[in-house]
Amino acid sequence: MKRISIFIILVLTVSLQVTQAQKKRAERAYEAFNAGEYFEAIDLFKDTYSKTNKSDRTTRTEIVYMIAECYRLVNDPKNAETWYKLAVRSSNSKPDAQYWLAESIKKSGSYQQAIDEFKKYKQIAQSDARADQQILACELALEWQRNPEAYIVEELKDLNSRGSDFSPAYARDDFGVVYFTSSRDGTSGNKTHGATGQDFTDIFETRIDKKSKWSTPVPVNGINSEFEDGTPFFTDDFRELYFTRCEAGKREKRGCIIMYTRRSGDTWSEPKNIGIFPDSLVAAHPALAPDGNTLYFVSDVAGGSGGKDIWMVTRSTAGDAWSAPRNLGPDINTTGNELFPFVRSDGTLYFSSDGLIGMGGLDIFKAVPQPDGSWIVTNMKPPVNSAADDFGIVFAGIEEKGIFSSTRKGRGVDNLYSFEFPPLKFNVTGLVKDEKTGAPITSSTVQLIASDGSNLQAETGSSGDFRFALKPDVDYIFLASKRGYLNGKEKETTKGQE
């Protein structure tokens, strides 16, 4: 009996040690997850899963769900889909696992399959309006793919790296210099972001040469720190710069602040916090309106719609203190996330949202301000938007071209893309004829007078014909003349022509 008793005690002791070790592994995994260290949490949860008894189905299902959540939050929809599929097979699965499975499939661009999965979610969560909204979003995405906008989109391979490259800003009035955010090799800090597994970001600079080739990006001197720096935004004169700085520590969440610096020649002043919130809160993604006295930014501060919202502060003149923040309201903000605002010279606001009806994760939206203070918001559709995250758009002045960021390659890494709306081209041909006989008049002069101030001239050929290339949104007068004839006159317009 004594030997048997000793044997039982030893077995219980070993079993207790294994259980405690499992508990500690799980605690470390949840600790990392709650601190936003999702990249690290993946390995910790996987280790916990591999050492959890197969008979403990409830715990194993919960761990599988947490692994899927980590992949979703590090923006890896392919792996997230794999683990959510494992989670929904269990009778202990959470309803949210089905929703996020459908969302992950949507972000891969498989819209019809995503519709089927959202319908399954609707059956188990009938009161959740998100299902119907997502089904509609998938149906619209299929329609938009069949009828894309005319923008030409190309990857800027010279600017992209193995890290994340995003949130560009033109740094000169000829749009030949670009600042952007990057986690590539050569950043100032020596820390790794726990959520992404990448280095802390810095602001980099690149210049385009006469052959339209971008130079190798280099860090901007005098701006970057040991912390995360990014999302630059220039004032209209390109002499002042606003950007985001986020201080992050191991296992602790800290805030983000908006920094300001002014350029003198090629030197930037010491960046200063503009002081919208205390440093423990988030104020990020600055975008200054054309008047220079309205600043849009992103925050998850209390009083918003949910997730991260776009807010604004104002001041009377440069140098004055900023007002108390004001939320842009339900026209712009949703229970999801609204991020990366950009303002054009006409006051049109561009931003990204995963809460409005879109094609995948973050879509880029255009918001036109109305006299009553409301906004008319429209999706930019493909090819600017895709099933992936699309964000951080910037325009080259008044032209319909610029740069934006996207994860559309499917690796969860941000890359830079150019976009351009090809200019409309109108060609006009005409004949100069004798009014009585109808015979063509050769070698007559046709003068083209345009409402934009331009003036062209052509000579008719052997058939009395002439040809001009016209510009969009311009009124034209055609004057035909030849010695021995009275002048002929006709009008034409390209206004309203598409």
C-alpha positions as CSV (number, residue, x, y, z in Angstrom):
1,M,0.0,0.0,0.0
2,K,2.8,2.4,0.8
3,R,4.4,2.1,-2.7
4,I,1.0,2.5,-4.4
5,S,0.3,5.6,-2.3
6,I,3.6,7.2,-3.2
7,F,3.0,6.4,-6.9
8,I,-0.4,8.2,-6.8
9,I,1.0,11.3,-5.2
10,L,3.7,11.5,-7.8
11,V,1.1,11.3,-10.6
12,L,-1.0,14.0,-9.1
13,T,2.0,16.2,-8.6
14,V,3.1,15.9,-12.2
15,S,-0.5,16.4,-13.4
16,L,-0.7,19.6,-11.4
17,Q,2.6,20.9,-12.8
18,V,1.4,20.3,-16.4
19,T,-1.9,22.1,-15.7
20,Q,-0.1,25.1,-14.1
21,A,2.3,25.3,-17.1
22,Q,-0.7,25.3,-19.5
23,K,-2.4,28.0,-17.5
24,K,0.8,30.2,-17.6
25,R,1.1,29.7,-21.4
26,A,-2.5,30.7,-21.9
27,E,-2.1,33.7,-19.6
28,R,0.9,34.9,-21.5
29,A,-1.0,34.5,-24.8
30,Y,-4.0,36.5,-23.5
31,E,-1.7,39.1,-22.0
32,A,-0.1,39.7,-25.4
33,F,-3.4,39.8,-27.2
34,N,-4.9,42.3,-24.8
35,A,-1.8,44.5,-25.2
36,G,-2.3,44.5,-28.9
37,E,0.8,42.3,-29.4
38,Y,-1.1,40.1,-31.9
39,F,2.0,38.9,-33.8
40,E,3.5,37.5,-30.7
41,A,0.2,36.2,-29.4
42,I,-0.2,33.9,-32.5
43,D,2.8,31.8,-31.5
44,L,1.8,31.8,-27.8
45,F,-1.8,30.6,-28.6
46,K,-0.5,28.0,-31.1
47,D,1.9,26.6,-28.4
48,T,-1.0,26.5,-25.9
49,Y,-3.2,24.8,-28.5
50,S,-0.7,22.1,-29.2
51,K,-0.3,21.3,-25.5
52,T,-4.0,21.3,-24.6
53,N,-5.6,17.9,-24.2
54,K,-7.8,16.9,-27.3
55,S,-10.6,15.9,-25.0
56,D,-10.9,19.5,-23.8
57,R,-12.8,20.7,-26.8
58,T,-14.2,23.9,-25.2
59,T,-10.7,25.2,-24.5
60,R,-9.3,24.1,-27.9
61,T,-12.2,25.8,-29.7
62,E,-11.6,29.0,-27.8
63,I,-7.9,28.9,-28.6
64,V,-8.5,28.3,-32.3
65,Y,-10.9,31.3,-32.3
66,M,-8.2,33.5,-30.7
67,I,-5.6,32.4,-33.2
68,A,-8.1,33.4,-36.0
69,E,-8.7,36.7,-34.3
70,C,-4.9,37.4,-34.2
71,Y,-4.6,36.8,-37.9
72,R,-7.6,39.0,-38.6
73,L,-6.1,41.8,-36.5
74,V,-2.7,41.6,-38.2
75,N,-4.5,41.8,-41.5
76,D,-3.8,38.3,-42.8
77,P,-7.2,37.2,-44.1
78,K,-6.0,34.0,-45.7
79,N,-4.7,32.5,-42.4
80,A,-7.7,34.0,-40.6
81,E,-10.0,32.2,-42.9
82,T,-8.2,28.9,-42.2
83,W,-8.5,29.2,-38.4
84,Y,-12.1,30.5,-38.5
85,K,-13.1,27.5,-40.5
86,L,-11.7,25.3,-37.8
87,A,-13.5,27.3,-35.1
88,V,-17.0,27.1,-36.8
89,R,-16.8,23.3,-37.0
90,S,-17.1,23.0,-33.3
91,S,-20.5,22.9,-31.5
92,N,-18.9,25.3,-29.0
93,S,-18.1,27.9,-31.6
94,K,-19.0,31.6,-31.1
95,P,-21.4,33.2,-33.6
96,D,-18.7,35.8,-34.3
97,A,-16.5,33.1,-35.7
98,Q,-19.0,32.6,-38.6
99,Y,-19.2,36.4,-39.2
100,W,-15.5,36.9,-39.3
101,L,-15.1,33.8,-41.5
102,A,-17.4,35.4,-44.0
103,E,-15.5,38.7,-43.7
104,S,-12.2,37.0,-44.3
105,I,-13.5,35.4,-47.4
106,K,-14.9,38.7,-48.6
107,K,-11.4,40.3,-48.1
108,S,-10.0,37.6,-50.4
109,G,-12.4,38.8,-53.2
110,S,-14.5,35.6,-53.3
111,Y,-17.7,37.6,-53.0
112,Q,-20.3,34.9,-53.9
113,Q,-18.8,32.5,-51.4
114,A,-18.8,35.4,-48.8
115,I,-22.5,36.0,-49.5
116,D,-23.2,32.3,-48.7
117,E,-21.2,32.5,-45.4
118,F,-22.9,35.8,-44.4
119,K,-26.3,34.1,-44.9
120,K,-25.2,31.3,-42.6
121,Y,-24.4,33.9,-40.0
122,K,-27.7,35.6,-40.5
123,Q,-29.4,32.3,-39.6
124,I,-27.6,32.2,-36.2
125,A,-27.7,36.0,-35.5
126,Q,-30.9,37.2,-37.0
127,S,-30.9,40.5,-35.1
128,D,-27.5,41.5,-36.3
129,A,-28.0,44.1,-39.1
130,R,-24.3,43.6,-40.2
131,A,-25.3,40.5,-42.2
132,D,-27.6,42.2,-44.6
133,Q,-25.2,45.1,-45.0
134,Q,-22.3,42.8,-45.8
135,I,-24.5,40.8,-48.3
136,L,-25.4,44.1,-50.0
137,A,-21.7,45.1,-50.0
138,C,-20.7,41.8,-51.7
139,E,-23.4,42.2,-54.3
140,L,-22.3,45.8,-55.1
141,A,-18.7,44.7,-55.2
142,L,-19.6,42.2,-58.0
143,E,-21.4,44.9,-59.9
144,W,-18.6,47.4,-59.5
145,Q,-16.1,44.9,-60.7
146,R,-18.2,44.5,-63.9
147,N,-18.3,48.3,-64.4
148,P,-15.0,49.8,-62.9
149,E,-14.1,53.4,-62.9
150,A,-11.7,54.7,-65.6
151,Y,-8.7,55.2,-63.2
152,I,-5.5,53.6,-64.2
153,V,-3.8,52.0,-61.2
154,E,-0.1,50.8,-61.1
155,E,2.1,49.6,-58.4
156,L,5.0,51.9,-57.6
157,K,7.6,49.1,-57.4
158,D,10.6,51.5,-57.0
159,L,9.1,52.7,-53.7
160,N,7.9,49.5,-52.1
161,S,9.9,47.2,-49.9
162,R,9.4,44.0,-47.9
163,G,8.0,46.1,-45.1
164,S,4.9,48.3,-45.1
165,D,5.0,51.4,-47.2
166,F,1.9,53.7,-47.0
167,S,0.4,57.1,-46.4
168,P,2.2,59.3,-49.0
169,A,2.3,63.1,-49.1
170,Y,3.6,65.3,-51.9
171,A,6.4,67.5,-50.5
172,R,7.0,70.0,-53.3
173,D,4.7,72.1,-55.5
174,D,5.8,70.3,-58.7
175,F,4.9,66.9,-57.0
176,G,8.3,65.6,-57.7
177,V,9.1,64.8,-54.1
178,V,7.1,62.4,-51.9
179,Y,7.3,61.6,-48.2
180,F,5.7,58.4,-47.0
181,T,5.6,56.0,-44.0
182,S,7.7,52.8,-44.0
183,S,8.9,50.0,-41.8
184,R,11.7,49.1,-44.2
185,D,15.3,48.5,-43.1
186,G,17.0,51.7,-42.0
187,T,14.4,53.1,-39.6
188,S,15.6,55.0,-36.5
189,G,14.2,52.8,-33.8
190,N,15.4,49.4,-32.7
191,K,12.0,48.1,-31.6
192,T,9.6,45.7,-33.3
193,H,5.8,46.4,-33.4
194,G,4.1,43.6,-31.5
195,A,1.0,43.8,-33.6
196,T,2.7,43.4,-37.0
197,G,6.1,41.9,-36.3
198,Q,7.7,44.7,-38.3
199,D,10.1,47.5,-37.3
200,F,8.7,50.8,-36.0
201,T,7.9,53.1,-38.9
202,D,9.8,56.3,-40.0
203,I,9.0,58.9,-42.7
204,F,11.0,58.4,-45.9
205,E,11.7,60.7,-48.8
206,T,12.0,59.9,-52.6
207,R,12.4,62.1,-55.6
208,I,11.5,61.6,-59.3
209,D,14.0,62.3,-62.1
210,K,13.6,63.5,-65.6
211,K,13.0,59.9,-66.8
212,S,10.1,59.5,-64.3
213,K,12.1,57.2,-62.1
214,W,11.9,57.4,-58.3
215,S,15.1,57.6,-56.3
216,T,15.9,55.1,-53.6
217,P,13.9,56.2,-50.5
218,V,15.9,57.6,-47.6
219,P,14.8,58.6,-44.1
220,V,13.9,62.3,-43.7
221,N,16.5,64.1,-41.6
222,G,15.4,65.9,-38.4
223,I,11.9,64.3,-38.0
224,N,12.1,60.6,-37.2
225,S,12.5,59.3,-33.6
226,E,12.9,56.0,-31.8
227,F,9.2,55.8,-31.8
228,E,6.7,55.2,-34.6
229,D,6.5,58.2,-37.0
230,G,4.3,58.4,-40.1
231,T,1.3,59.7,-42.0
232,P,2.8,63.1,-43.1
233,F,0.6,66.0,-44.3
234,F,1.9,69.2,-45.8
235,T,0.4,72.7,-45.8
236,D,-0.4,74.2,-49.2
237,D,3.0,76.1,-49.3
238,F,4.9,72.8,-48.5
239,R,6.8,74.6,-45.7
240,E,4.9,73.1,-42.7
241,L,4.5,69.4,-41.9
242,Y,2.1,67.6,-39.6
243,F,2.6,63.9,-38.8
244,T,1.8,61.2,-36.3
245,R,4.1,59.9,-33.5
246,C,3.1,56.8,-31.5
247,E,5.0,55.7,-28.4
248,A,4.6,52.0,-27.8
249,G,6.0,49.9,-24.9
250,K,6.0,46.2,-24.2
251,R,2.7,45.0,-22.8
252,E,1.3,48.5,-22.5
253,K,-0.8,50.7,-24.7
254,R,0.2,54.3,-25.1
255,G,-1.2,57.1,-27.1
256,C,-0.4,58.7,-30.4
257,I,0.2,62.5,-30.8
258,I,0.2,64.9,-33.8
259,M,3.5,66.6,-34.3
260,Y,4.2,69.9,-36.1
261,T,7.5,71.1,-37.8
262,R,8.4,73.9,-40.1
263,R,11.0,73.9,-42.9
264,S,13.7,76.5,-43.4
265,G,15.6,75.6,-46.5
266,D,16.3,71.9,-46.2
267,T,16.2,71.8,-42.4
268,W,13.2,71.0,-40.3
269,S,12.6,72.5,-36.9
270,E,12.4,70.4,-33.8
271,P,8.9,68.7,-34.0
272,K,6.5,69.7,-31.4
273,N,3.2,68.1,-30.1
274,I,0.3,70.3,-31.1
275,G,-1.5,69.2,-27.9
276,I,-5.0,68.1,-28.9
277,F,-5.2,65.5,-26.2
278,P,-3.1,64.2,-23.3
279,D,-0.3,61.9,-24.5
280,S,-2.1,58.8,-23.2
281,L,-4.9,59.3,-25.8
282,V,-4.9,58.8,-29.6
283,A,-4.7,61.7,-32.0
284,A,-3.4,60.6,-35.4
285,H,-3.5,60.9,-39.2
286,P,-3.6,64.8,-39.4
287,A,-5.0,66.5,-42.5
288,L,-5.2,70.3,-42.7
289,A,-8.0,72.0,-44.7
290,P,-7.2,74.6,-47.4
291,D,-8.0,77.5,-45.0
292,G,-5.1,76.3,-42.8
293,N,-7.3,76.6,-39.7
294,T,-9.3,73.4,-39.7
295,L,-7.5,70.2,-38.8
296,Y,-9.0,66.8,-39.3
297,F,-7.6,63.8,-37.4
298,V,-8.4,60.3,-36.2
299,S,-9.1,59.2,-32.6
300,D,-10.8,56.6,-30.5
301,V,-11.5,59.0,-27.7
302,A,-14.8,58.7,-25.9
303,G,-17.8,60.3,-27.5
304,G,-17.3,58.8,-30.9
305,S,-19.4,56.4,-33.0
306,G,-17.3,53.4,-32.2
307,G,-13.9,52.2,-33.3
308,K,-11.8,55.1,-34.6
309,D,-13.6,58.2,-35.8
310,I,-12.6,61.3,-37.8
311,W,-12.6,64.5,-35.7
312,M,-11.8,68.1,-36.3
313,V,-10.4,71.1,-34.4
314,T,-10.3,74.7,-35.6
315,R,-8.5,78.0,-34.8
316,S,-9.0,81.6,-35.8
317,T,-5.5,82.2,-37.2
318,A,-2.2,80.4,-37.4
319,G,-0.5,80.4,-34.0
320,D,-3.8,80.4,-32.0
321,A,-4.7,77.4,-29.8
322,W,-6.8,74.7,-31.3
323,S,-10.5,74.4,-30.3
324,A,-12.1,71.5,-28.4
325,P,-12.4,68.5,-30.8
326,R,-15.7,67.9,-32.6
327,N,-16.7,64.6,-34.1
328,L,-17.7,64.8,-37.8
329,G,-20.9,62.9,-37.1
330,P,-22.8,60.0,-38.7
331,D,-22.4,61.1,-42.3
332,I,-18.7,60.1,-42.0
333,N,-18.3,58.0,-38.9
334,T,-19.6,54.5,-38.2
335,T,-19.4,51.8,-35.6
336,G,-16.3,50.6,-37.5
337,N,-13.1,52.6,-38.2
338,E,-12.7,55.8,-40.2
339,L,-9.0,56.6,-40.9
340,F,-6.5,58.4,-43.1
341,P,-8.3,61.7,-44.0
342,F,-7.1,63.9,-46.8
343,V,-8.5,67.2,-47.9
344,R,-8.3,68.7,-51.4
345,S,-8.2,72.4,-52.3
346,D,-11.9,72.5,-52.9
347,G,-12.7,71.1,-49.4
348,T,-13.5,67.6,-50.6
349,L,-12.6,65.1,-47.9
350,Y,-11.2,61.7,-48.7
351,F,-10.9,59.0,-46.0
352,S,-11.0,55.2,-45.5
353,S,-13.6,53.2,-43.7
354,D,-14.4,49.6,-42.9
355,G,-17.8,50.5,-41.5
356,L,-19.4,51.9,-44.6
357,I,-20.5,49.6,-47.5
358,G,-17.3,48.7,-49.3
359,M,-15.5,46.0,-51.2
360,G,-13.4,44.5,-48.5
361,G,-11.5,45.9,-45.5
362,L,-10.8,49.6,-45.7
363,D,-12.3,51.3,-48.8
364,I,-11.5,54.9,-49.9
365,F,-14.5,57.3,-49.8
366,K,-15.1,60.8,-51.2
367,A,-17.1,63.2,-49.0
368,V,-18.3,66.5,-50.5
369,P,-19.3,69.1,-47.9
370,Q,-22.8,70.6,-48.2
371,P,-24.0,74.2,-47.2
372,D,-26.0,72.8,-44.3
373,G,-22.9,71.1,-42.8
374,S,-23.8,67.6,-44.0
375,W,-21.6,65.4,-46.3
376,I,-22.4,63.5,-49.5
377,V,-20.3,60.3,-49.3
378,T,-19.5,58.0,-52.2
379,N,-17.3,54.9,-52.6
380,M,-14.4,55.4,-55.1
381,K,-15.0,51.9,-56.4
382,P,-12.5,49.7,-58.3
383,P,-9.8,49.9,-59.5
384,V,-8.8,52.3,-56.7
385,N,-10.7,50.1,-54.2
386,S,-10.3,46.4,-54.0
387,A,-11.2,43.5,-51.7
388,A,-8.1,44.3,-49.6
389,D,-7.4,47.4,-47.5
390,D,-7.2,50.6,-49.5
391,F,-6.3,53.9,-47.8
392,G,-4.0,56.9,-47.4
393,I,-4.8,58.6,-50.7
394,V,-3.2,61.9,-51.8
395,F,-3.9,63.9,-55.0
396,A,-1.4,65.9,-57.1
397,G,-3.0,69.3,-56.7
398,I,-6.2,69.7,-58.8
399,E,-5.3,66.9,-61.1
400,E,-7.1,63.6,-61.0
401,K,-4.0,61.6,-60.2
402,G,-1.9,60.7,-57.2
403,I,-0.8,57.9,-54.9
404,F,-2.5,55.7,-52.4
405,S,-1.8,52.6,-50.2
406,S,-3.2,49.1,-50.5
407,T,-2.7,45.5,-49.2
408,R,-4.1,44.1,-52.5
409,K,-1.2,41.8,-53.1
410,G,-2.7,39.6,-50.4
411,R,0.3,39.4,-48.0
412,G,-1.1,41.8,-45.5
413,V,1.8,44.2,-46.3
414,D,1.0,47.8,-47.4
415,N,2.3,49.0,-50.8
416,L,2.1,52.2,-52.7
417,Y,0.2,52.6,-55.9
418,S,-0.2,55.4,-58.4
419,F,-3.6,56.3,-59.9
420,E,-4.6,58.6,-62.7
421,F,-7.9,59.3,-64.4
422,P,-7.0,59.5,-68.1
423,P,-8.0,62.9,-69.6
424,L,-11.0,62.9,-71.9
425,K,-10.0,63.4,-75.5
426,F,-12.3,65.0,-78.1
427,N,-11.5,65.0,-81.7
428,V,-13.6,67.1,-84.2
429,T,-13.6,66.9,-87.9
430,G,-15.4,69.3,-90.3
431,L,-15.8,70.4,-93.8
432,V,-15.7,73.9,-95.3
433,K,-18.1,74.1,-98.3
434,D,-19.4,76.7,-100.7
435,E,-22.9,77.6,-99.3
436,K,-24.5,77.8,-102.8
437,T,-22.9,74.9,-104.7
438,G,-21.9,72.6,-101.8
439,A,-18.5,72.2,-103.3
440,P,-15.6,71.8,-100.8
441,I,-13.3,74.9,-100.4
442,T,-9.7,73.9,-100.3
443,S,-6.9,75.9,-98.7
444,S,-9.3,77.9,-96.5
445,T,-8.2,78.9,-93.0
446,V,-10.1,77.6,-90.0
447,Q,-9.5,79.4,-86.7
448,L,-10.5,77.7,-83.4
449,I,-11.2,80.1,-80.5
450,A,-11.6,78.5,-77.1
451,S,-13.2,79.8,-73.9
452,D,-10.1,78.9,-72.0
453,G,-8.1,81.5,-74.0
454,S,-6.4,79.1,-76.4
455,N,-6.4,79.7,-80.1
456,L,-5.6,77.2,-82.9
457,Q,-5.5,77.4,-86.6
458,A,-5.7,74.9,-89.5
459,E,-5.9,74.8,-93.3
460,T,-8.4,72.7,-95.1
461,G,-7.2,69.9,-97.3
462,S,-8.1,68.9,-100.9
463,S,-11.5,67.8,-99.7
464,G,-12.2,70.9,-97.7
465,D,-11.7,69.0,-94.5
466,F,-10.1,70.0,-91.2
467,R,-9.4,68.3,-87.8
468,F,-8.8,69.6,-84.2
469,A,-8.3,67.9,-80.8
470,L,-10.5,69.6,-78.2
471,K,-10.3,69.9,-74.5
472,P,-13.0,68.8,-72.0
473,D,-15.3,71.5,-70.5
474,V,-14.5,74.2,-73.0
475,D,-16.7,76.2,-75.4
476,Y,-15.4,76.7,-79.0
477,I,-16.0,79.0,-81.9
478,F,-14.9,77.9,-85.5
479,L,-14.2,80.7,-88.0
480,A,-13.6,79.8,-91.6
481,S,-12.2,82.3,-94.0
482,K,-10.8,82.6,-97.6
483,R,-10.3,85.4,-100.0
484,G,-13.5,86.0,-102.1
485,Y,-15.8,84.5,-99.4
486,L,-17.6,85.8,-96.4
487,N,-16.4,84.3,-93.2
488,G,-18.3,81.2,-91.9
489,K,-18.9,80.7,-88.2
490,E,-20.0,77.7,-86.0
491,K,-20.1,76.9,-82.3
492,E,-19.4,73.7,-80.4
493,T,-18.8,72.7,-76.8
494,T,-17.4,69.8,-74.8
495,K,-19.0,70.9,-71.6
496,G,-21.1,68.1,-70.1
497,Q,-19.6,65.6,-72.5
498,E,-18.4,62.3,-71.0
